[in-house]
Amino acid sequence: VRSFVRSFVRSFVGFMSVGIIGPKTSQNVGSLWRSAYQMGASYIFTVGARYKTQATDTLVAHKRLPLFEFSDWGEFLRARYKTQ
């Protein structure tokens, strides 16, 4: 199933990212990282993170996917519109 999802996602032009708003724990971010990697995402992002340390990542996805951290929604939007 995972290989099907990866090939399906990669068949689209461009890139895909996955994000989370206000994660309470580093485990939330670790789950996001693993899921995003399995879905073929290009990167992950957090908005308003409330955790202190990065999650333990059993797939070592942190070496394959960059993490962008934004302090608030306004910072996220400013960065988003700079890329277009």
Rosetta constraint file for C-alpha pairs under 8 A:
AtomPair CA 1 CA 5 HARMONIC 6.30 0.50
AtomPair CA 2 CA 6 HARMONIC 6.16 0.50
AtomPair CA 2 CA 38 HARMONIC 6.66 0.50
AtomPair CA 2 CA 39 HARMONIC 7.43 0.50
AtomPair CA 3 CA 7 HARMONIC 6.13 0.50
AtomPair CA 4 CA 8 HARMONIC 5.98 0.50
AtomPair CA 5 CA 9 HARMONIC 6.04 0.50
AtomPair CA 5 CA 39 HARMONIC 6.22 0.50
AtomPair CA 5 CA 40 HARMONIC 7.86 0.50
AtomPair CA 6 CA 10 HARMONIC 6.04 0.50
AtomPair CA 6 CA 38 HARMONIC 7.10 0.50
AtomPair CA 6 CA 39 HARMONIC 5.62 0.50
AtomPair CA 6 CA 40 HARMONIC 5.28 0.50
AtomPair CA 7 CA 11 HARMONIC 6.10 0.50
AtomPair CA 8 CA 12 HARMONIC 7.49 0.50
AtomPair CA 9 CA 39 HARMONIC 7.08 0.50
AtomPair CA 9 CA 40 HARMONIC 6.46 0.50
AtomPair CA 10 CA 40 HARMONIC 6.96 0.50
AtomPair CA 15 CA 41 HARMONIC 7.04 0.50
AtomPair CA 15 CA 42 HARMONIC 5.92 0.50
AtomPair CA 16 CA 40 HARMONIC 7.67 0.50
AtomPair CA 16 CA 41 HARMONIC 5.01 0.50
AtomPair CA 16 CA 42 HARMONIC 5.62 0.50
AtomPair CA 16 CA 43 HARMONIC 7.39 0.50
AtomPair CA 17 CA 36 HARMONIC 7.47 0.50
AtomPair CA 17 CA 41 HARMONIC 5.11 0.50
AtomPair CA 17 CA 42 HARMONIC 5.62 0.50
AtomPair CA 17 CA 43 HARMONIC 5.13 0.50
AtomPair CA 17 CA 44 HARMONIC 5.45 0.50
AtomPair CA 17 CA 45 HARMONIC 7.55 0.50
AtomPair CA 18 CA 32 HARMONIC 7.53 0.50
AtomPair CA 18 CA 36 HARMONIC 6.09 0.50
AtomPair CA 18 CA 41 HARMONIC 6.72 0.50
AtomPair CA 18 CA 43 HARMONIC 6.83 0.50
AtomPair CA 18 CA 44 HARMONIC 4.88 0.50
AtomPair CA 18 CA 45 HARMONIC 6.49 0.50
AtomPair CA 19 CA 32 HARMONIC 7.49 0.50
AtomPair CA 19 CA 44 HARMONIC 5.35 0.50
AtomPair CA 19 CA 45 HARMONIC 4.53 0.50
AtomPair CA 19 CA 46 HARMONIC 5.50 0.50
AtomPair CA 19 CA 47 HARMONIC 7.74 0.50
AtomPair CA 20 CA 29 HARMONIC 7.78 0.50
AtomPair CA 20 CA 32 HARMONIC 7.63 0.50
AtomPair CA 20 CA 45 HARMONIC 6.56 0.50
AtomPair CA 20 CA 46 HARMONIC 5.00 0.50
AtomPair CA 20 CA 47 HARMONIC 6.45 0.50
AtomPair CA 21 CA 46 HARMONIC 5.74 0.50
AtomPair CA 21 CA 47 HARMONIC 4.70 0.50
AtomPair CA 21 CA 48 HARMONIC 6.17 0.50
AtomPair CA 21 CA 49 HARMONIC 7.06 0.50
AtomPair CA 22 CA 46 HARMONIC 7.16 0.50
AtomPair CA 22 CA 47 HARMONIC 5.90 0.50
AtomPair CA 22 CA 48 HARMONIC 4.80 0.50
AtomPair CA 22 CA 49 HARMONIC 4.84 0.50
AtomPair CA 22 CA 50 HARMONIC 6.13 0.50
AtomPair CA 23 CA 28 HARMONIC 6.04 0.50
AtomPair CA 23 CA 29 HARMONIC 6.85 0.50
AtomPair CA 23 CA 46 HARMONIC 7.45 0.50
AtomPair CA 23 CA 48 HARMONIC 7.50 0.50
AtomPair CA 23 CA 49 HARMONIC 5.34 0.50
AtomPair CA 23 CA 50 HARMONIC 5.91 0.50
AtomPair CA 23 CA 51 HARMONIC 6.94 0.50
AtomPair CA 24 CA 28 HARMONIC 7.02 0.50
AtomPair CA 24 CA 49 HARMONIC 7.07 0.50
AtomPair CA 24 CA 50 HARMONIC 5.24 0.50
AtomPair CA 24 CA 51 HARMONIC 5.81 0.50
AtomPair CA 25 CA 29 HARMONIC 7.11 0.50
AtomPair CA 25 CA 50 HARMONIC 6.93 0.50
AtomPair CA 25 CA 51 HARMONIC 5.08 0.50
AtomPair CA 25 CA 52 HARMONIC 7.99 0.50
AtomPair CA 26 CA 30 HARMONIC 6.24 0.50
AtomPair CA 26 CA 51 HARMONIC 5.67 0.50
AtomPair CA 26 CA 52 HARMONIC 7.29 0.50
AtomPair CA 26 CA 53 HARMONIC 6.11 0.50
AtomPair CA 26 CA 54 HARMONIC 5.32 0.50
AtomPair CA 26 CA 55 HARMONIC 4.51 0.50
AtomPair CA 27 CA 31 HARMONIC 6.13 0.50
AtomPair CA 27 CA 54 HARMONIC 7.98 0.50
AtomPair CA 27 CA 55 HARMONIC 5.21 0.50
AtomPair CA 27 CA 56 HARMONIC 7.38 0.50
AtomPair CA 28 CA 32 HARMONIC 6.24 0.50
AtomPair CA 28 CA 55 HARMONIC 7.78 0.50
AtomPair CA 29 CA 33 HARMONIC 6.08 0.50
AtomPair CA 29 CA 54 HARMONIC 7.35 0.50
AtomPair CA 29 CA 55 HARMONIC 6.30 0.50
AtomPair CA 30 CA 34 HARMONIC 6.28 0.50
AtomPair CA 30 CA 54 HARMONIC 7.39 0.50
AtomPair CA 30 CA 55 HARMONIC 4.76 0.50
AtomPair CA 30 CA 56 HARMONIC 6.33 0.50
AtomPair CA 30 CA 57 HARMONIC 5.79 0.50
AtomPair CA 31 CA 35 HARMONIC 6.08 0.50
AtomPair CA 32 CA 36 HARMONIC 5.90 0.50
AtomPair CA 32 CA 44 HARMONIC 7.68 0.50
AtomPair CA 33 CA 37 HARMONIC 6.11 0.50
AtomPair CA 33 CA 44 HARMONIC 6.81 0.50
AtomPair CA 33 CA 57 HARMONIC 7.79 0.50
AtomPair CA 33 CA 61 HARMONIC 6.30 0.50
AtomPair CA 33 CA 62 HARMONIC 7.02 0.50
AtomPair CA 33 CA 65 HARMONIC 7.64 0.50
AtomPair CA 34 CA 38 HARMONIC 6.24 0.50
AtomPair CA 34 CA 57 HARMONIC 7.24 0.50
AtomPair CA 34 CA 59 HARMONIC 6.70 0.50
AtomPair CA 34 CA 61 HARMONIC 6.17 0.50
AtomPair CA 35 CA 39 HARMONIC 6.20 0.50
AtomPair CA 36 CA 40 HARMONIC 6.25 0.50
AtomPair CA 36 CA 41 HARMONIC 5.15 0.50
AtomPair CA 36 CA 43 HARMONIC 7.60 0.50
AtomPair CA 36 CA 44 HARMONIC 7.01 0.50
AtomPair CA 37 CA 41 HARMONIC 5.72 0.50
AtomPair CA 37 CA 42 HARMONIC 7.99 0.50
AtomPair CA 37 CA 61 HARMONIC 6.27 0.50
AtomPair CA 37 CA 64 HARMONIC 7.80 0.50
AtomPair CA 37 CA 65 HARMONIC 7.01 0.50
AtomPair CA 41 CA 65 HARMONIC 7.72 0.50
AtomPair CA 42 CA 65 HARMONIC 6.32 0.50
AtomPair CA 42 CA 66 HARMONIC 7.74 0.50
AtomPair CA 43 CA 65 HARMONIC 4.99 0.50
AtomPair CA 43 CA 66 HARMONIC 5.07 0.50
AtomPair CA 43 CA 67 HARMONIC 6.12 0.50
AtomPair CA 43 CA 68 HARMONIC 7.71 0.50
AtomPair CA 44 CA 65 HARMONIC 6.96 0.50
AtomPair CA 44 CA 66 HARMONIC 6.43 0.50
AtomPair CA 44 CA 67 HARMONIC 5.04 0.50
AtomPair CA 44 CA 68 HARMONIC 6.40 0.50
AtomPair CA 45 CA 67 HARMONIC 5.38 0.50
AtomPair CA 45 CA 68 HARMONIC 4.58 0.50
AtomPair CA 45 CA 69 HARMONIC 5.63 0.50
AtomPair CA 45 CA 70 HARMONIC 7.51 0.50
AtomPair CA 46 CA 67 HARMONIC 7.67 0.50
AtomPair CA 46 CA 68 HARMONIC 6.50 0.50
AtomPair CA 46 CA 69 HARMONIC 4.95 0.50
AtomPair CA 46 CA 70 HARMONIC 6.06 0.50
AtomPair CA 47 CA 69 HARMONIC 6.19 0.50
AtomPair CA 47 CA 70 HARMONIC 4.75 0.50
AtomPair CA 47 CA 71 HARMONIC 5.74 0.50
AtomPair CA 47 CA 72 HARMONIC 5.49 0.50
AtomPair CA 47 CA 73 HARMONIC 6.32 0.50
AtomPair CA 47 CA 76 HARMONIC 7.06 0.50
AtomPair CA 48 CA 69 HARMONIC 7.83 0.50
AtomPair CA 48 CA 70 HARMONIC 6.23 0.50
AtomPair CA 48 CA 71 HARMONIC 4.68 0.50
AtomPair CA 48 CA 72 HARMONIC 5.07 0.50
AtomPair CA 48 CA 73 HARMONIC 7.58 0.50
AtomPair CA 49 CA 69 HARMONIC 7.49 0.50
AtomPair CA 49 CA 70 HARMONIC 7.77 0.50
AtomPair CA 49 CA 71 HARMONIC 7.01 0.50
AtomPair CA 57 CA 61 HARMONIC 6.62 0.50
AtomPair CA 57 CA 62 HARMONIC 7.16 0.50
AtomPair CA 60 CA 64 HARMONIC 7.43 0.50
AtomPair CA 61 CA 65 HARMONIC 5.97 0.50
AtomPair CA 62 CA 66 HARMONIC 6.60 0.50
AtomPair CA 62 CA 67 HARMONIC 7.70 0.50
AtomPair CA 70 CA 75 HARMONIC 5.95 0.50
AtomPair CA 70 CA 76 HARMONIC 5.67 0.50
AtomPair CA 71 CA 75 HARMONIC 6.57 0.50
AtomPair CA 71 CA 76 HARMONIC 7.86 0.50
AtomPair CA 72 CA 76 HARMONIC 6.56 0.50
AtomPair CA 73 CA 77 HARMONIC 6.27 0.50
AtomPair CA 74 CA 78 HARMONIC 6.20 0.50
AtomPair CA 75 CA 79 HARMONIC 6.26 0.50
AtomPair CA 76 CA 80 HARMONIC 6.12 0.50
AtomPair CA 77 CA 81 HARMONIC 6.20 0.50
AtomPair CA 78 CA 82 HARMONIC 6.37 0.50
AtomPair CA 79 CA 83 HARMONIC 6.80 0.50
AtomPair CA 80 CA 84 HARMONIC 7.09 0.50
